[in-house]
């Protein structure tokens, strides 16, 4: 969970300086149940492997290595889950929201702020225990109609920052949102 509120000017195609307003990443807390599950599987496999090796009397080295490898699978899965969250980054600028994710294959998605239609803040009990929340954005972007920023610190403050910058981006572009209820 890394946050940075520095203002770094970045030149844009429109010639206006784009500044980074907020940077962050999800908390590893979202993997808590996965860590518990795979930890329990590891313990069960380790105990079962120990029982199998001990019941054989003199176990061959191949059996011992096989039992150890099988017991390490849950550890590898837990490490992968950690890497997925650790390699997810969000960056809010004065003009767009960038999402970078991926462990082996990297993906970056940009959402122009003027496309944000609605904001939602969710603070489930478990996340509130760690002063975290999730921000959900409804957008008019075809590739990302809904964007979820999971388990981030000070989500209420971020939502307000987004609202301010979304309105400014709409004013700069002359964009207005129109809701039509057709029969």
C-alpha positions in Angstrom: 0.0 0.0 0.0 1.9 3.0 -1.3 0.5 6.4 -1.6 2.1 9.6 -2.9 0.4 13.0 -3.2 3.1 14.8 -5.1 2.4 17.1 -8.0 4.6 16.2 -10.9 4.0 18.1 -14.2 3.8 15.9 -17.3 3.4 17.4 -20.8 0.2 16.3 -22.6 -0.9 16.4 -26.3 -3.2 19.3 -25.5 -0.3 21.3 -24.1 -1.7 21.6 -20.6 0.5 20.3 -17.8 -0.8 17.0 -16.4 0.0 16.5 -12.8 0.0 13.4 -10.6 -2.5 13.9 -7.8 -2.4 10.5 -6.1 -0.6 7.2 -6.5 -1.5 4.0 -4.6 -2.0 0.3 -4.7 -4.4 -2.2 -3.1 -3.6 -3.6 0.3 -2.5 -7.2 0.8 -5.4 -7.4 3.2 -7.6 -8.5 0.3 -5.6 -11.7 0.2 -6.2 -12.5 3.9 -8.7 -15.4 3.2 -6.5 -16.8 0.5 -3.5 -16.8 2.8 -5.5 -18.6 5.5 -6.8 -21.1 3.0 -3.5 -21.9 1.4 -1.8 -21.9 4.8 -4.2 -24.5 6.0 -3.7 -26.6 2.9 0.0 -26.4 3.4 -0.3 -27.6 7.0 -2.6 -30.5 6.0 -0.2 -31.6 3.2 2.8 -31.3 5.4 1.2 -33.4 8.1 -0.1 -36.0 5.6 3.4 -36.1 3.9 5.1 -36.6 7.2 2.6 -39.4 8.1 3.2 -41.1 4.8 7.0 -40.9 5.0 7.0 -42.1 8.7 4.6 -45.0 7.9 6.9 -46.3 5.2 9.7 -46.9 7.6 12.6 -46.3 5.2 11.2 -44.0 2.6 13.1 -43.5 -0.7 14.5 -40.1 -1.4 12.1 -39.8 -4.4 9.1 -40.1 -2.1 10.5 -37.5 0.3 11.2 -35.0 -2.5 7.7 -35.7 -4.0 6.0 -35.0 -0.7 8.0 -31.8 -0.2 7.2 -30.6 -3.7 3.5 -31.3 -3.2 3.5 -29.5 0.2 5.1 -26.4 -1.4 2.4 -25.9 -4.1 0.2 -23.9 -1.6 3.2 -21.7 -0.8 3.7 -21.0 -4.5 0.0 -20.1 -4.9 0.1 -17.8 -1.9 3.2 -16.1 -3.3 1.5 -15.7 -6.7 -1.5 -14.0 -5.0 0.8 -11.6 -3.2 2.6 -10.8 -6.5 -0.7 -10.0 -8.3 -1.7 -7.5 -5.7 1.9 -6.1 -5.3 2.0 -5.4 -9.1 -1.3 -3.5 -9.2 -0.8 0.3 -9.2 -3.2 3.2 -9.6 -2.2 6.7 -10.6 -4.7 9.6 -10.6 -3.6 12.7 -12.6 -5.5 15.9 -13.3 -6.7 14.4 -16.6 -6.9 10.6 -16.2 -6.7 7.5 -14.0 -4.1 4.9 -14.9 -4.3 1.3 -13.8 -1.2 -0.8 -14.2 -1.3 -4.5 -13.4 0.3 -7.8 -14.2 3.1 -10.0 -13.0 4.4 -11.6 -16.1 2.3 -9.8 -18.7 1.9 -6.1 -17.9 -1.3 -4.2 -18.7 -2.0 -0.5 -18.5 -5.5 1.0 -18.8 -6.2 4.7 -18.9 -9.5 6.3 -18.1 -10.1 9.9 -19.1 -11.6 11.6 -16.1 -14.3 13.4 -18.1 -15.8 9.9 -18.8 -16.5 9.2 -15.1 -20.2 9.3 -14.5 -20.7 8.2 -10.9 -18.6 7.4 -7.8 -19.4 4.9 -5.1 -17.5 4.3 -1.9 -17.7 0.9 -0.2 -16.4 0.3 3.3 -17.1 -3.3 4.3 -16.5 -4.1 7.9 -13.4 -6.2 7.2 -11.7 -3.4 5.3 -12.7 -0.8 7.9 -10.8 -2.8 10.5 -7.7 -1.7 8.5 -8.9 1.8 7.6 -9.3 0.7 4.0 -12.2 1.1 1.5 -13.0 0.6 -2.2 -13.9 3.2 -4.7 -16.2 2.1 -7.6 -16.4 4.3 -10.7 -19.2 4.1 -13.3 -17.9 5.4 -16.6 -19.0 6.0 -20.2 -15.8 4.3 -21.4 -16.6 1.3 -23.5 -13.6 -0.7 -22.5 -14.0 0.0 -18.8 -17.7 0.7 -17.9 -16.9 0.0 -14.2 -13.6 0.5 -12.5 -12.9 -0.9 -9.0 -10.1 0.5 -6.8 -10.0 -2.2 -4.1 -8.7 -1.9 -0.6 -7.1 1.5 -0.7 -6.3 3.8 2.2 -8.4 7.0 2.6 -10.8 6.0 -0.1 -13.2 8.8 0.9 -10.6 11.4 0.4 -9.6 9.9 -3.0 -13.2 9.9 -4.1 -13.5 13.6 -3.3 -10.2 14.3 -5.1 -11.5 12.4 -8.1 -14.8 14.3 -8.1 -12.9 17.7 -8.1 -10.7 16.6 -11.0 -13.5 15.0 -13.0 -15.5 18.3 -12.9 -12.4 20.3 -13.9 -11.7 17.8 -16.8 -15.3 18.2 -18.0 -15.1 22.0 -17.8 -11.8 22.0 -19.9 -13.3 19.7 -22.5 -16.8 21.3 -22.5 -18.4 17.9 -21.7 -21.8 17.6 -20.0 -23.5 14.5 -18.9 -27.0 13.9 -20.2 -29.3 11.2 -18.9 -32.1 10.2 -21.2 -35.0 8.1 -20.0 -36.6 6.8 -23.1 -39.9 5.0 -23.0 
